[in-house]
Amino acid sequence: MKRSWKYILFATLLFLPMTRVNVYACVCAGNRPPCEAYWEASAVFAGIVTNSSLTSVKEGDQQYQQMLVSFAIEEAFRGLQGTTAEVITGIWGGDCGFGFKRGERYLVYTYTNPQDNKLYTSICQRTRALSEAGEDHFCSPS
């Protein structure tokens, strides 16, 4: 009996390095001031969440699930025209996803992913509930 656990331990230690598991964690570079975040964003708008659903996102040869969030645009400040927008964000749990709630109003800062030309946001952007966006004002170019 003593020998069998040694073999199991040996086999585990032998084959463990051969398995490949990707682990991602959310790391933000810090909260930028509103003016800087505005000019770096692809689009900035105020809107109400109308729907959200899972969507597959491909990054390199990896494919994973994220949230596709639909908005009714109340006011577009930068980079958008029209009355609706779709934004992709993580699902939470270390992937920097923003926890949007249906029916709630948000000020959304987005960036365009050059691989798929879609809008993305995260907790690392200045995206926030509209009720918490009082200090967000936008600057004109110098």
N, CA, C and O atoms as a GROMACS GRO file, in nm:
protein
  568
    1MET      N    1   0.082  -0.119   0.000
    1MET     CA    2   0.000   0.000   0.000
    1MET      C    3   0.087   0.126   0.000
    1MET      O    4   0.055   0.223  -0.069
    2LYS      N    5   0.196   0.125   0.077
    2LYS     CA    6   0.284   0.239   0.081
    2LYS      C    7   0.346   0.267  -0.055
    2LYS      O    8   0.365   0.384  -0.091
    3ARG      N    9   0.376   0.164  -0.130
    3ARG     CA   10   0.438   0.181  -0.260
    3ARG      C   11   0.341   0.245  -0.360
    3ARG      O   12   0.384   0.324  -0.444
    4SER      N   13   0.213   0.212  -0.354
    4SER     CA   14   0.119   0.262  -0.455
    4SER      C   15   0.106   0.414  -0.448
    4SER      O   16   0.096   0.477  -0.553
    5TRP      N   17   0.104   0.474  -0.331
    5TRP     CA   18   0.093   0.620  -0.325
    5TRP      C   19   0.220   0.685  -0.378
    5TRP      O   20   0.214   0.796  -0.431
    6LYS      N   21   0.334   0.618  -0.364
    6LYS     CA   22   0.459   0.672  -0.419
    6LYS      C   23   0.454   0.673  -0.571
    6LYS      O   24   0.501   0.768  -0.635
    7TYR      N   25   0.398   0.567  -0.630
    7TYR     CA   26   0.385   0.562  -0.776
    7TYR      C   27   0.288   0.669  -0.827
    7TYR      O   28   0.313   0.732  -0.929
    8ILE      N   29   0.180   0.688  -0.755
    8ILE     CA   30   0.083   0.792  -0.794
    8ILE      C   31   0.148   0.930  -0.784
    8ILE      O   32   0.134   1.012  -0.875
    9LEU      N   33   0.219   0.955  -0.676
    9LEU     CA   34   0.288   1.082  -0.660
    9LEU      C   35   0.393   1.101  -0.771
    9LEU      O   36   0.402   1.209  -0.829
   10PHE      N   37   0.470   0.998  -0.800
   10PHE     CA   38   0.570   1.005  -0.905
   10PHE      C   39   0.505   1.034  -1.041
   10PHE      O   40   0.553   1.121  -1.114
   11ALA      N   41   0.399   0.964  -1.074
   11ALA     CA   42   0.330   0.984  -1.202
   11ALA      C   43   0.273   1.126  -1.211
   11ALA      O   44   0.279   1.189  -1.316
   12THR      N   45   0.217   1.174  -1.101
   12THR     CA   46   0.161   1.309  -1.100
   12THR      C   47   0.270   1.412  -1.124
   12THR      O   48   0.253   1.502  -1.206
   13LEU      N   49   0.379   1.400  -1.054
   13LEU     CA   50   0.490   1.494  -1.070
   13LEU      C   51   0.554   1.485  -1.207
   13LEU      O   52   0.603   1.585  -1.259
   14LEU      N   53   0.553   1.368  -1.266
   14LEU     CA   54   0.610   1.347  -1.398
   14LEU      C   55   0.524   1.411  -1.506
   14LEU      O   56   0.576   1.477  -1.596
   15PHE      N   57   0.392   1.392  -1.499
   15PHE     CA   58   0.304   1.438  -1.606
   15PHE      C   59   0.246   1.577  -1.585
   15PHE      O   60   0.196   1.636  -1.680
   16LEU      N   61   0.250   1.630  -1.465
   16LEU     CA   62   0.194   1.762  -1.438
   16LEU      C   63   0.258   1.871  -1.523
   16LEU      O   64   0.185   1.955  -1.577
   17PRO      N   65   0.390   1.874  -1.538
   17PRO     CA   66   0.449   1.979  -1.622
   17PRO      C   67   0.409   1.969  -1.769
   17PRO      O   68   0.426   2.065  -1.844
   18MET      N   69   0.357   1.856  -1.812
   18MET     CA   70   0.318   1.839  -1.952
   18MET      C   71   0.180   1.894  -1.981
   18MET      O   72   0.143   1.911  -2.097
   19THR      N   73   0.102   1.922  -1.876
   19THR     CA   74  -0.032   1.979  -1.898
   19THR      C   75  -0.018   2.128  -1.914
   19THR      O   76   0.072   2.190  -1.857
   20ARG      N   77  -0.107   2.187  -1.993
   20ARG     CA   78  -0.101   2.330  -2.019
   20ARG      C   79  -0.233   2.391  -1.977
   20ARG      O   80  -0.339   2.356  -2.029
   21VAL      N   81  -0.225   2.482  -1.884
   21VAL     CA   82  -0.342   2.554  -1.837
   21VAL      C   83  -0.310   2.702  -1.843
   21VAL      O   84  -0.212   2.747  -1.783
   22ASN      N   85  -0.392   2.778  -1.914
   22ASN     CA   86  -0.374   2.921  -1.918
   22ASN      C   87  -0.456   2.985  -1.808
   22ASN      O   88  -0.575   2.956  -1.794
   23VAL      N   89  -0.394   3.070  -1.730
   23VAL     CA   90  -0.462   3.141  -1.623
   23VAL      C   91  -0.443   3.289  -1.650
   23VAL      O   92  -0.331   3.336  -1.668
   24TYR      N   93  -0.553   3.362  -1.651
   24TYR     CA   94  -0.548   3.505  -1.676
   24TYR      C   95  -0.598   3.578  -1.552
   24TYR      O   96  -0.692   3.533  -1.486
   25ALA      N   97  -0.536   3.687  -1.521
   25ALA     CA   98  -0.579   3.768  -1.408
   25ALA      C   99  -0.591   3.912  -1.456
   25ALA      O  100  -0.522   3.956  -1.548
   26CYS      N  101  -0.679   3.983  -1.392
   26CYS     CA  102  -0.702   4.122  -1.428
   26CYS      C  103  -0.596   4.210  -1.362
   26CYS      O  104  -0.580   4.207  -1.240
   27VAL      N  105  -0.526   4.287  -1.442
   27VAL     CA  106  -0.429   4.383  -1.392
   27VAL      C  107  -0.454   4.515  -1.464
   27VAL      O  108  -0.442   4.524  -1.586
   28CYS      N  109  -0.489   4.617  -1.387
   28CYS     CA  110  -0.515   4.749  -1.445
   28CYS      C  111  -0.397   4.841  -1.417
   28CYS      O  112  -0.331   4.828  -1.314
   29ALA      N  113  -0.371   4.932  -1.508
   29ALA     CA  114  -0.257   5.022  -1.495
   29ALA      C  115  -0.290   5.143  -1.408
   29ALA      O  116  -0.202   5.227  -1.386
   30GLY      N  117  -0.409   5.155  -1.358
   30GLY     CA  118  -0.449   5.270  -1.277
   30GLY      C  119  -0.563   5.345  -1.343
   30GLY      O  120  -0.590   5.327  -1.461
   31ASN      N  121  -0.627   5.427  -1.265
   31ASN     CA  122  -0.743   5.501  -1.312
   31ASN      C  123  -0.699   5.634  -1.373
   31ASN      O  124  -0.646   5.720  -1.303
   32ARG      N  125  -0.720   5.650  -1.502
   32ARG     CA  126  -0.681   5.772  -1.572
   32ARG      C  127  -0.781   5.884  -1.541
   32ARG      O  128  -0.898   5.856  -1.514
   33PRO      N  129  -0.736   6.008  -1.545
   33PRO     CA  130  -0.829   6.121  -1.530
   33PRO      C  131  -0.930   6.121  -1.645
   33PRO      O  132  -0.900   6.071  -1.753
   34PRO      N  133  -1.049   6.178  -1.622
   34PRO     CA  134  -1.153   6.176  -1.727
   34PRO      C  135  -1.108   6.230  -1.862
   34PRO      O  136  -1.140   6.171  -1.965
   35CYS      N  137  -1.037   6.340  -1.862
   35CYS     CA  138  -0.996   6.401  -1.988
   35CYS      C  139  -0.904   6.308  -2.068
   35CYS      O  140  -0.922   6.291  -2.189
   36GLU      N  141  -0.808   6.250  -2.001
   36GLU     CA  142  -0.715   6.157  -2.068
   36GLU      C  143  -0.789   6.033  -2.118
   36GLU      O  144  -0.767   5.988  -2.230
   37ALA      N  145  -0.875   5.977  -2.034
   37ALA     CA  146  -0.951   5.857  -2.073
   37ALA      C  147  -1.040   5.886  -2.193
   37ALA      O  148  -1.055   5.802  -2.281
   38TYR      N  149  -1.100   6.004  -2.196
   38TYR     CA  150  -1.188   6.043  -2.306
   38TYR      C  151  -1.113   6.042  -2.439
   38TYR      O  152  -1.161   5.986  -2.537
   39TRP      N  153  -0.996   6.104  -2.442
   39TRP     CA  154  -0.922   6.115  -2.567
   39TRP      C  155  -0.857   5.985  -2.610
   39TRP      O  156  -0.825   5.967  -2.728
   40GLU      N  157  -0.836   5.893  -2.517
   40GLU     CA  158  -0.780   5.762  -2.551
   40GLU      C  159  -0.888   5.661  -2.592
   40GLU      O  160  -0.856   5.559  -2.653
   41ALA      N  161  -1.013   5.688  -2.560
   41ALA     CA  162  -1.122   5.595  -2.588
   41ALA      C  163  -1.160   5.600  -2.736
   41ALA      O  164  -1.149   5.703  -2.801
   42SER      N  165  -1.206   5.486  -2.787
   42SER     CA  166  -1.260   5.481  -2.923
   42SER      C  167  -1.399   5.543  -2.926
   42SER      O  168  -1.435   5.611  -3.022
   43ALA      N  169  -1.475   5.518  -2.821
   43ALA     CA  170  -1.610   5.572  -2.811
   43ALA      C  171  -1.644   5.593  -2.664
   43ALA      O  172  -1.602   5.516  -2.577
   44VAL      N  173  -1.720   5.699  -2.638
   44VAL     CA  174  -1.769   5.728  -2.503
   44VAL      C  175  -1.916   5.766  -2.518
   44VAL      O  176  -1.952   5.849  -2.601
   45PHE      N  177  -2.002   5.702  -2.436
   45PHE     CA  178  -2.145   5.732  -2.444
   45PHE      C  179  -2.214   5.706  -2.312
   45PHE      O  180  -2.163   5.633  -2.226
   46ALA      N  181  -2.330   5.767  -2.297
   46ALA     CA  182  -2.418   5.738  -2.184
   46ALA      C  183  -2.533   5.655  -2.240
   46ALA      O  184  -2.591   5.688  -2.343
   47GLY      N  185  -2.564   5.545  -2.172
   47GLY     CA  186  -2.670   5.459  -2.223
   47GLY      C  187  -2.728   5.367  -2.118
   47GLY      O  188  -2.675   5.352  -2.008
   48ILE      N  189  -2.840   5.305  -2.156
   48ILE     CA  190  -2.912   5.211  -2.070
   48ILE      C  191  -2.891   5.070  -2.125
   48ILE      O  192  -2.906   5.047  -2.245
   49VAL      N  193  -2.858   4.976  -2.036
   49VAL     CA  194  -2.841   4.837  -2.078
   49VAL      C  195  -2.978   4.779  -2.112
   49VAL      O  196  -3.070   4.780  -2.030
   50THR      N  197  -2.990   4.728  -2.236
   50THR     CA  198  -3.116   4.669  -2.280
   50THR      C  199  -3.111   4.517  -2.282
   50THR      O  200  -3.215   4.452  -2.274
   51ASN      N  201  -2.991   4.461  -2.294
   51ASN     CA  202  -2.978   4.315  -2.302
   51ASN      C  203  -2.832   4.276  -2.283
   51ASN      O  204  -2.742   4.357  -2.304
   52SER      N  205  -2.810   4.152  -2.242
   52SER     CA  206  -2.675   4.098  -2.239
   52SER      C  207  -2.682   3.948  -2.261
   52SER      O  208  -2.778   3.882  -2.221
   53SER      N  209  -2.579   3.895  -2.326
   53SER     CA  210  -2.574   3.752  -2.354
   53SER      C  211  -2.428   3.710  -2.371
   53SER      O  212  -2.341   3.795  -2.392
   54LEU      N  213  -2.403   3.581  -2.361
   54LEU     CA  214  -2.269   3.530  -2.383
   54LEU      C  215  -2.235   3.533  -2.531
   54LEU      O  216  -2.321   3.513  -2.617
   55THR      N  217  -2.109   3.558  -2.560
   55THR     CA  218  -2.060   3.555  -2.696
   55THR      C  219  -1.921   3.492  -2.697
   55THR      O  220  -1.848   3.503  -2.598
   56SER      N  221  -1.884   3.429  -2.805
   56SER     CA  222  -1.750   3.370  -2.818
   56SER      C  223  -1.655   3.474  -2.874
   56SER      O  224  -1.687   3.543  -2.971
   57VAL      N  225  -1.539   3.486  -2.811
   57VAL     CA  226  -1.436   3.580  -2.854
   57VAL      C  227  -1.311   3.500  -2.884
   57VAL      O  228  -1.272   3.413  -2.806
   58LYS      N  229  -1.249   3.530  -2.996
   58LYS     CA  230  -1.127   3.459  -3.034
   58LYS      C  231  -1.009   3.553  -3.019
   58LYS      O  232  -1.011   3.665  -3.070
   59GLU      N  233  -0.906   3.507  -2.948
   59GLU     CA  234  -0.784   3.583  -2.931
   59GLU      C  235  -0.668   3.491  -2.966
   59GLU      O  236  -0.637   3.398  -2.891
   60GLY      N  237  -0.605   3.516  -3.080
   60GLY     CA  238  -0.501   3.425  -3.129
   60GLY      C  239  -0.566   3.292  -3.162
   60GLY      O  240  -0.662   3.288  -3.238
   61ASP      N  241  -0.514   3.184  -3.105
   61ASP     CA  242  -0.576   3.053  -3.129
   61ASP      C  243  -0.662   3.010  -3.010
   61ASP      O  244  -0.705   2.894  -3.003
   62GLN      N  245  -0.687   3.101  -2.916
   62GLN     CA  246  -0.773   3.074  -2.801
   62GLN      C  247  -0.914   3.128  -2.827
   62GLN      O  248  -0.930   3.233  -2.890
   63GLN      N  249  -1.014   3.057  -2.780
   63GLN     CA  250  -1.152   3.104  -2.790
   63GLN      C  251  -1.215   3.091  -2.652
   63GLN      O  252  -1.201   2.989  -2.585
   64TYR      N  253  -1.286   3.196  -2.610
   64TYR     CA  254  -1.346   3.196  -2.477
   64TYR      C  255  -1.474   3.278  -2.478
   64TYR      O  256  -1.503   3.349  -2.574
   65GLN      N  257  -1.549   3.269  -2.369
   65GLN     CA  258  -1.678   3.337  -2.357
   65GLN      C  259  -1.662   3.472  -2.288
   65GLN      O  260  -1.586   3.485  -2.192
   66GLN      N  261  -1.734   3.570  -2.339
   66GLN     CA  262  -1.744   3.701  -2.275
   66GLN      C  263  -1.889   3.747  -2.287
   66GLN      O  264  -1.972   3.680  -2.349
   67MET      N  265  -1.918   3.861  -2.226
   67MET     CA  266  -2.054   3.915  -2.230
   67MET      C  267  -2.066   4.017  -2.342
   67MET      O  268  -1.981   4.104  -2.358
   68LEU      N  269  -2.173   4.005  -2.420
   68LEU     CA  270  -2.208   4.104  -2.521
   68LEU      C  271  -2.323   4.184  -2.462
   68LEU      O  272  -2.431   4.131  -2.438
   69VAL      N  273  -2.300   4.313  -2.440
   69VAL     CA  274  -2.397   4.399  -2.373
   69VAL      C  275  -2.452   4.499  -2.474
   69VAL      O  276  -2.376   4.569  -2.542
   70SER      N  277  -2.585   4.505  -2.484
   70SER     CA  278  -2.652   4.597  -2.576
   70SER      C  279  -2.700   4.720  -2.498
   70SER      O  280  -2.750   4.708  -2.386
   71PHE      N  281  -2.684   4.837  -2.560
   71PHE     CA  282  -2.722   4.963  -2.497
   71PHE      C  283  -2.815   5.042  -2.587
   71PHE      O  284  -2.804   5.039  -2.710
   72ALA      N  285  -2.907   5.113  -2.524
   72ALA     CA  286  -2.981   5.220  -2.591
   72ALA      C  287  -2.903   5.347  -2.556
   72ALA      O  288  -2.892   5.383  -2.439
   73ILE      N  289  -2.850   5.414  -2.656
   73ILE     CA  290  -2.765   5.531  -2.633
   73ILE      C  291  -2.853   5.651  -2.600
   73ILE      O  292  -2.943   5.687  -2.676
   74GLU      N  293  -2.825   5.713  -2.486
   74GLU     CA  294  -2.893   5.837  -2.447
   74GLU      C  295  -2.818   5.959  -2.501
   74GLU      O  296  -2.878   6.056  -2.546
   75GLU      N  297  -2.684   5.951  -2.494
   75GLU     CA  298  -2.602   6.059  -2.547
   75GLU      C  299  -2.466   6.004  -2.587
   75GLU      O  300  -2.398   5.939  -2.507
   76ALA      N  301  -2.427   6.029  -2.712
   76ALA     CA  302  -2.296   5.986  -2.762
   76ALA      C  303  -2.202   6.105  -2.751
   76ALA      O  304  -2.231   6.212  -2.805
   77PHE      N  305  -2.089   6.087  -2.683
   77PHE     CA  306  -1.992   6.194  -2.665
   77PHE      C  307  -1.877   6.184  -2.762
   77PHE      O  308  -1.819   6.286  -2.801
   78ARG      N  309  -1.843   6.061  -2.801
   78ARG     CA  310  -1.726   6.042  -2.888
   78ARG      C  311  -1.738   5.909  -2.962
   78ARG      O  312  -1.770   5.807  -2.902
   79GLY      N  313  -1.713   5.911  -3.093
   79GLY     CA  314  -1.691   5.790  -3.170
   79GLY      C  315  -1.813   5.709  -3.211
   79GLY      O  316  -1.797   5.605  -3.275
   80LEU      N  317  -1.932   5.752  -3.178
   80LEU     CA  318  -2.052   5.676  -3.216
   80LEU      C  319  -2.158   5.766  -3.276
   80LEU      O  320  -2.169   5.884  -3.244
   81GLN      N  321  -2.234   5.706  -3.365
   81GLN     CA  322  -2.355   5.769  -3.417
   81GLN      C  323  -2.464   5.664  -3.410
   81GLN      O  324  -2.435   5.545  -3.420
   82GLY      N  325  -2.584   5.705  -3.393
   82GLY     CA  326  -2.694   5.610  -3.386
   82GLY      C  327  -2.753   5.604  -3.247
   82GLY      O  328  -2.717   5.681  -3.158
   83THR      N  329  -2.846   5.511  -3.231
   83THR     CA  330  -2.921   5.503  -3.106
   83THR      C  331  -2.891   5.378  -3.025
   83THR      O  332  -2.941   5.362  -2.913
   84THR      N  333  -2.809   5.288  -3.080
   84THR     CA  334  -2.775   5.164  -3.008
   84THR      C  335  -2.625   5.135  -3.020
   84THR      O  336  -2.558   5.184  -3.111
   85ALA      N  337  -2.576   5.055  -2.927
   85ALA     CA  338  -2.436   5.011  -2.932
   85ALA      C  339  -2.426   4.874  -2.866
   85ALA      O  340  -2.503   4.841  -2.776
   86GLU      N  341  -2.329   4.795  -2.912
   86GLU     CA  342  -2.297   4.667  -2.850
   86GLU      C  343  -2.153   4.673  -2.802
   86GLU      O  344  -2.063   4.715  -2.876
   87VAL      N  345  -2.132   4.631  -2.678
   87VAL     CA  346  -2.001   4.637  -2.615
   87VAL      C  347  -1.972   4.500  -2.553
   87VAL      O  348  -2.060   4.438  -2.494
   88ILE      N  349  -1.848   4.454  -2.568
   88ILE     CA  350  -1.807   4.326  -2.511
   88ILE      C  351  -1.726   4.353  -2.384
   88ILE      O  352  -1.642   4.443  -2.381
   89THR      N  353  -1.752   4.274  -2.282
   89THR     CA  354  -1.677   4.282  -2.157
   89THR      C  355  -1.660   4.141  -2.101
   89THR      O  356  -1.727   4.048  -2.145
   90GLY      N  357  -1.571   4.127  -2.006
   90GLY     CA  358  -1.549   3.996  -1.943
   90GLY      C  359  -1.669   3.953  -1.860
   90GLY      O  360  -1.764   4.028  -1.840
   91ILE      N  361  -1.661   3.831  -1.813
   91ILE     CA  362  -1.771   3.773  -1.734
   91ILE      C  363  -1.747   3.793  -1.585
   91ILE      O  364  -1.832   3.755  -1.505
   92TRP      N  365  -1.637   3.849  -1.546
   92TRP     CA  366  -1.590   3.869  -1.410
   92TRP      C  367  -1.496   3.756  -1.376
   92TRP      O  368  -1.455   3.678  -1.462
   93GLY      N  369  -1.461   3.747  -1.248
   93GLY     CA  370  -1.374   3.639  -1.203
   93GLY      C  371  -1.232   3.649  -1.256
   93GLY      O  372  -1.177   3.549  -1.302
   94GLY      N  373  -1.172   3.767  -1.251
   94GLY     CA  374  -1.033   3.781  -1.292
   94GLY      C  375  -1.012   3.822  -1.436
   94GLY      O  376  -0.898   3.838  -1.478
   95ASP      N  377  -1.119   3.839  -1.513
   95ASP     CA  378  -1.101   3.876  -1.654
   95ASP      C  379  -1.133   4.024  -1.680
   95ASP      O  380  -1.152   4.063  -1.795
   96CYS      N  381  -1.140   4.103  -1.576
   96CYS     CA  382  -1.162   4.248  -1.584
   96CYS      C  383  -1.301   4.287  -1.631
   96CYS      O  384  -1.323   4.403  -1.666
   97GLY      N  385  -1.394   4.195  -1.634
   97GLY     CA  386  -1.529   4.226  -1.682
   97GLY      C  387  -1.601   4.325  -1.595
   97GLY      O  388  -1.588   4.324  -1.472
   98PHE      N  389  -1.679   4.413  -1.659
   98PHE     CA  390  -1.761   4.510  -1.587
   98PHE      C  391  -1.899   4.448  -1.565
   98PHE      O  392  -1.955   4.389  -1.657
   99GLY      N  393  -1.953   4.461  -1.447
   99GLY     CA  394  -2.081   4.399  -1.412
   99GLY      C  395  -2.202   4.484  -1.446
   99GLY      O  396  -2.265   4.541  -1.357
  100PHE      N  397  -2.234   4.493  -1.574
  100PHE     CA  398  -2.350   4.571  -1.617
  100PHE      C  399  -2.479   4.503  -1.571
  100PHE      O  400  -2.489   4.380  -1.566
  101LYS      N  401  -2.580   4.587  -1.537
  101LYS     CA  402  -2.711   4.536  -1.498
  101LYS      C  403  -2.816   4.591  -1.593
  101LYS      O  404  -2.817   4.710  -1.625
  102ARG      N  405  -2.902   4.502  -1.638
  102ARG     CA  406  -3.008   4.540  -1.732
  102ARG      C  407  -3.095   4.649  -1.672
  102ARG      O  408  -3.135   4.642  -1.556
  103GLY      N  409  -3.125   4.750  -1.755
  103GLY     CA  410  -3.210   4.860  -1.713
  103GLY      C  411  -3.136   4.974  -1.644
  103GLY      O  412  -3.194   5.079  -1.618
  104GLU      N  413  -3.009   4.954  -1.613
  104GLU     CA  414  -2.929   5.058  -1.545
  104GLU      C  415  -2.862   5.149  -1.648
  104GLU      O  416  -2.839   5.110  -1.762
  105ARG      N  417  -2.832   5.271  -1.604
  105ARG     CA  418  -2.768   5.372  -1.690
  105ARG      C  419  -2.619   5.380  -1.658
  105ARG      O  420  -2.578   5.378  -1.542
  106TYR      N  421  -2.538   5.388  -1.763
  106TYR     CA  422  -2.393   5.390  -1.748
  106TYR      C  423  -2.328   5.495  -1.838
  106TYR      O  424  -2.382   5.531  -1.943
  107LEU      N  425  -2.212   5.542  -1.795
  107LEU     CA  426  -2.122   5.617  -1.880
  107LEU      C  427  -2.017   5.515  -1.923
  107LEU      O  428  -1.945   5.462  -1.838
  108VAL      N  429  -2.007   5.488  -2.052
  108VAL     CA  430  -1.925   5.377  -2.102
  108VAL      C  431  -1.810   5.431  -2.187
  108VAL      O  432  -1.830   5.502  -2.285
  109TYR      N  433  -1.689   5.396  -2.145
  109TYR     CA  434  -1.567   5.425  -2.221
  109TYR      C  435  -1.527   5.294  -2.289
  109TYR      O  436  -1.516   5.191  -2.223
  110THR      N  437  -1.504   5.298  -2.419
  110THR     CA  438  -1.471   5.175  -2.491
  110THR      C  439  -1.343   5.191  -2.572
  110THR      O  440  -1.296   5.302  -2.597
  111TYR      N  441  -1.289   5.077  -2.612
  111TYR     CA  442  -1.179   5.075  -2.708
  111TYR      C  443  -1.216   4.974  -2.817
  111TYR      O  444  -1.291   4.880  -2.792
  112THR      N  445  -1.165   4.995  -2.936
  112THR     CA  446  -1.190   4.906  -3.047
  112THR      C  447  -1.078   4.803  -3.054
  112THR      O  448  -0.960   4.838  -3.056
  113ASN      N  449  -1.116   4.676  -3.058
  113ASN     CA  450  -1.018   4.569  -3.074
  113ASN      C  451  -0.986   4.560  -3.223
  113ASN      O  452  -1.077   4.535  -3.302
  114PRO      N  453  -0.862   4.578  -3.263
  114PRO     CA  454  -0.828   4.576  -3.406
  114PRO      C  455  -0.846   4.439  -3.472
  114PRO      O  456  -0.856   4.431  -3.594
  115GLN      N  457  -0.851   4.331  -3.392
  115GLN     CA  458  -0.869   4.198  -3.450
  115GLN      C  459  -1.010   4.177  -3.502
  115GLN      O  460  -1.029   4.112  -3.605
  116ASP      N  461  -1.111   4.231  -3.431
  116ASP     CA  462  -1.249   4.208  -3.475
  116ASP      C  463  -1.328   4.337  -3.496
  116ASP      O  464  -1.445   4.332  -3.534
  117ASN      N  465  -1.265   4.453  -3.472
  117ASN     CA  466  -1.326   4.583  -3.493
  117ASN      C  467  -1.453   4.604  -3.408
  117ASN      O  468  -1.542   4.678  -3.448
  118LYS      N  469  -1.460   4.539  -3.292
  118LYS     CA  470  -1.574   4.554  -3.201
  118LYS      C  471  -1.532   4.637  -3.081
  118LYS      O  472  -1.414   4.650  -3.050
  119LEU      N  473  -1.634   4.695  -3.014
  119LEU     CA  474  -1.609   4.776  -2.896
  119LEU      C  475  -1.599   4.689  -2.772
  119LEU      O  476  -1.677   4.595  -2.754
  120TYR      N  477  -1.503   4.721  -2.686
  120TYR     CA  478  -1.479   4.650  -2.561
  120TYR      C  479  -1.469   4.749  -2.447
  120TYR      O  480  -1.432   4.865  -2.467
  121THR      N  481  -1.501   4.704  -2.326
  121THR     CA  482  -1.475   4.782  -2.206
  121THR      C  483  -1.441   4.686  -2.093
  121THR      O  484  -1.458   4.565  -2.106
  122SER      N  485  -1.394   4.741  -1.983
  122SER     CA  486  -1.357   4.659  -1.867
  122SER      C  487  -1.358   4.747  -1.743
  122SER      O  488  -1.386   4.867  -1.751
  123ILE      N  489  -1.326   4.688  -1.630
  123ILE     CA  490  -1.315   4.766  -1.508
  123ILE      C  491  -1.191   4.854  -1.510
  123ILE      O  492  -1.174   4.939  -1.423
  124CYS      N  493  -1.104   4.834  -1.608
  124CYS     CA  494  -0.983   4.915  -1.620
  124CYS      C  495  -1.010   5.046  -1.696
  124CYS      O  496  -0.925   5.135  -1.694
  125GLN      N  497  -1.123   5.058  -1.761
  125GLN     CA  498  -1.162   5.182  -1.826
  125GLN      C  499  -1.234   5.267  -1.720
  125GLN      O  500  -1.250   5.223  -1.607
  126ARG      N  501  -1.277   5.386  -1.755
  126ARG     CA  502  -1.352   5.470  -1.661
  126ARG      C  503  -1.502   5.440  -1.664
  126ARG      O  504  -1.580   5.516  -1.608
  127THR      N  505  -1.542   5.333  -1.727
  127THR     CA  506  -1.683   5.294  -1.732
  127THR      C  507  -1.737   5.286  -1.590
  127THR      O  508  -1.673   5.231  -1.500
  128ARG      N  509  -1.858   5.343  -1.570
  128ARG     CA  510  -1.919   5.343  -1.437
  128ARG      C  511  -2.067   5.375  -1.447
  128ARG      O  512  -2.115   5.421  -1.551
  129ALA      N  513  -2.138   5.350  -1.338
  129ALA     CA  514  -2.279   5.387  -1.334
  129ALA      C  515  -2.287   5.537  -1.357
  129ALA      O  516  -2.204   5.612  -1.307
  130LEU      N  517  -2.387   5.581  -1.431
  130LEU     CA  518  -2.401   5.723  -1.462
  130LEU      C  519  -2.414   5.805  -1.334
  130LEU      O  520  -2.367   5.919  -1.328
  131SER      N  521  -2.477   5.749  -1.232
  131SER     CA  522  -2.493   5.820  -1.104
  131SER      C  523  -2.360   5.841  -1.033
  131SER      O  524  -2.351   5.924  -0.943
  132GLU      N  525  -2.256   5.767  -1.072
  132GLU     CA  526  -2.123   5.780  -1.010
  132GLU      C  527  -2.024   5.854  -1.100
  132GLU      O  528  -1.905   5.856  -1.070
  133ALA      N  529  -2.072   5.913  -1.207
  133ALA     CA  530  -1.983   5.974  -1.306
  133ALA      C  531  -1.980   6.126  -1.297
  133ALA      O  532  -1.951   6.194  -1.396
  134GLY      N  533  -2.009   6.180  -1.179
  134GLY     CA  534  -2.015   6.325  -1.162
  134GLY      C  535  -1.885   6.396  -1.196
  134GLY      O  536  -1.890   6.507  -1.250
  135GLU      N  537  -1.770   6.336  -1.168
  135GLU     CA  538  -1.642   6.403  -1.195
  135GLU      C  539  -1.599   6.388  -1.341
  135GLU      O  540  -1.502   6.451  -1.383
  136ASP      N  541  -1.670   6.307  -1.417
  136ASP     CA  542  -1.632   6.287  -1.557
  136ASP      C  543  -1.681   6.403  -1.642
  136ASP      O  544  -1.801   6.418  -1.666
  137HIS      N  545  -1.588   6.482  -1.685
  137HIS     CA  546  -1.614   6.590  -1.778
  137HIS      C  547  -1.508   6.576  -1.886
  137HIS      O  548  -1.401   6.520  -1.864
  138PHE      N  549  -1.538   6.627  -2.001
  138PHE     CA  550  -1.449   6.603  -2.114
  138PHE      C  551  -1.380   6.732  -2.154
  138PHE      O  552  -1.438   6.841  -2.147
  139CYS      N  553  -1.256   6.719  -2.195
  139CYS     CA  554  -1.173   6.833  -2.227
  139CYS      C  555  -1.166   6.853  -2.378
  139CYS      O  556  -1.176   6.757  -2.455
  140SER      N  557  -1.148   6.975  -2.418
  140SER     CA  558  -1.126   7.001  -2.559
  140SER      C  559  -0.977   6.982  -2.589
  140SER      O  560  -0.893   6.995  -2.500
  141PRO      N  561  -0.944   6.952  -2.714
  141PRO     CA  562  -0.802   6.930  -2.748
  141PRO      C  563  -0.723   7.059  -2.728
  141PRO      O  564  -0.775   7.169  -2.749
  142SER      N  565  -0.598   7.045  -2.689
  142SER     CA  566  -0.512   7.162  -2.664
  142SER      C  567  -0.467   7.223  -2.794
  142SER      O  568  -0.394   7.323  -2.793
   0.00000   0.00000   0.00000
